[in-house]
Amino acid sequence: MTRVQQLNPETGEVKPYYSTGAAFAIWLFFGLLGGHWFYLGHPWRGVIYFCTAGWFGIGWIIDGINLPDYVRLHNDRPS
């Protein structure tokens, strides 16, 4: 999946921009397999989710509630 790039007009640096809609779609269909964590750039969390089925479904539900905050944090962090 291709991520959109965001240009910082002050510094001219380009960094990835993560879409909340795409993250929700991935969470809904592949969340128990850790797909949303792979999308957000956390492959080890994705592997743990894959091996435990999203912490037995509980972590999947919690991530669904907190997903907009996760995406916002990833978009706001410096590259």
N, C-alpha and C positions, 0 to 999 in steps of 0.2 A: 504494500500500500504506500502510495506516495504522500508525503506530508507537505503541506503548504509552507513556503518560506516567508518569514516576516522580516522586513528591513527596518532597522532602527535609523530614523532620519538624522539623529544627532551624531551618532558614531559611524554610521554607514555599515555596521556589521549585520550579517544575515544570520538568523537563527530559526529553528523549526517552530511552527505554529501548530498546535494541536487543536482539533475541532471537538467541541463538546458533543455534537451530533454523531460524529464518527465514533467517538469513544463510547457513547451510549449504545450504538448499534453493535459494536464489537462486544461490549459488556453483555448485552442481551443474548446474543447468539453464541459467543465463545467465552463468556465470563467464567464459567466453571472450569474452563481449560486455561485460564490466565491470559486470554487474548488481549484484554484491555491493558494489562501490565506490559506486555510486549510492545503494544502500540505506544505507550507512554515512555518507553525506553528503560524499563526495569525488567530485564530478562530473567534474573534470578527469582524475583517475585512471581513471574509468570510460570517458571518451572515448579515452584512450590505449589502454586495454585493448580497446576496440571496434575501433580502427584497426589494432591489431597482433595481434588474436586472442589476447589474454592473454599478451603477450610470447611469441608463437609456442608457447603451451602450457606453457612452463616457469614463467612467473609464476603461471599458474593453479594448478599443482601446489603451488608454494611457498605461495600464499595458502590453499590447502586445509589445509595443515599448520598455518599460523599464524593461521587465522581465529578460533579461540576467544580468542587473545590480542588480536587487533584489536577484537573485540566488547567484551572486558573493558576495554580502554583507552578505547574510546569511551563506555562506561557510567560509567567512573570520572572522566573529565575534567570539570572545572567548566564550566558553561554560559556 
